[in-house]
Amino acid sequence: MSESNVLARATGRRKVAAARVWIQPGNGRILVNQREVNEYFHRSNLVTMVQEPLRVIEQVDQFDVCATVRGGGETGQAGAVRHGLARCLSLHNPEWRTPIKRAGLLTRDPRVKERKKYGR
C-alpha cells in the first residue's frame, strides 16, 4: 500500500489479537497479512465480520483495506480487523461515526482468558 494514498490508519483489538489497518480509495479489495481476506479467513462468517463496517456505511466497493494482524485466534483476529476498520472509517469521515457506533463496531471486546491461580 503506497503511503501517499492512505486516507486513514487505526489500530483495532479484540482479546489478545491486535490489528493495524489502513484504508485508501479503491474497489473493495481487503488484504490481511498480504493475503486476500477469503484466503486468510477460511470461514465465511469471519469474512462477513471483517466487511461489516463497510456494509453499515454502504461503501463496500469504495475502499481498499490493508491490515496486519498478530496474536489470538482466527475469530479474535477477525474482530480486531473489524474494530480497526471501523475506527479508520470514523477517523476518515466523522459523519460515519454515528452509524458505526450505533452498530456497536467501535466498542473493543475486552474479554481475555483469566489467569491461572495456584492452589485452585
N, C-alpha and C positions, 0 to 999 in steps of 0.2 A: 504494500500500500504506500503510495507516494505521499510524502509529508505535506506537500503543498495543497492537496485536495482534501485533507482531513477537515471535516466540519466540527467534530466534537470527539472527545475521548473521555472515558469514565471507567471506574472500577466497580465490579459487581461481586457480591459474596453470598454464599449460602453454605451453612455448616462450616466445613473445613476448606471448601473449594473457593478459589479466587480467580476472577477473570478480568483481563484488561480488554476493553472494547473500543474500537474506532469505527466511525461511520464517515462515508463520503458519498457524493452523488453517484448513482449507478442504476443498475437494472434488477436489484433484488438478490444479488449473489451474497451468500453468507459463508465465510471461511472460519473454521475453528482449528487452531493449531496448524495452519496451512493446508487443511483438507476441507472438502465440501461438507456442509452440515449433515447431509444424508449419509455421507461416508463415515463421519466421526461418531455421530449418534445413531446407533443401529435401530433404535425403536422409534416408530413414527410419532408417538406421543411426546417424546423428547424434542423432536424437530418442531412439532407444533408449539411446544412450550417456548422454545427459543424465538419463534416468529411472532408470538403473542403481542409484544409491544407494537410491532409494525401493523398488525391487524387492528388493534384498538384505534390507532390514529388513521387507518385506511391508507397507508403509504407503503404497502408490501413491495412494490416494484420501483420504488424511488431511490432507495439507498443500497449501497454495498456495505456489508458489515465484515469487519475482520476482528477476530478475538483470539487471545491466547489465554489458556486456562490451565491451572495447576491444582493439584490436591483433590481429595474427596473421590467419590464415585461418579458414575455416569449421571445419575439424577441430580446430585449436588452440583456438578459442573454445568449441566443444562440450566439449572436455576440461577447459577452465578452469571452465566452469559445473558440470561433474560433480564436479570437485575441490572447488569452493566449496560445493556442495550436501552433499557427504559430510562436510566439516568442520562445516557448520551442524548437521547431524543429530547428529554425535557431540558437539557442544557442548550441544545441547538435551537429549539423553538419553545419559549416559555408558555405559549398558548396551549401546547400539547400536554403540559404538566397536569392540568386538571383531569382530563380523561384517563391519563395513565395512572394517576394517583387513585382515582375512583375505582379502577380495575384492580387495585392492590399490588401493582407491579413495582412500586418504589420502596416497599417495605422489605427490609432484609430479614431472612429467616435465620434467627439467632440460635436455633437448636443445635447443640453439639453433644456428642456422646459424653456421658457422665464418667468422671474418672473412677478408677478402681480404688476402693478403700481397704486397707489391710485389716485383717481380723474380722471380716464380714463374709 
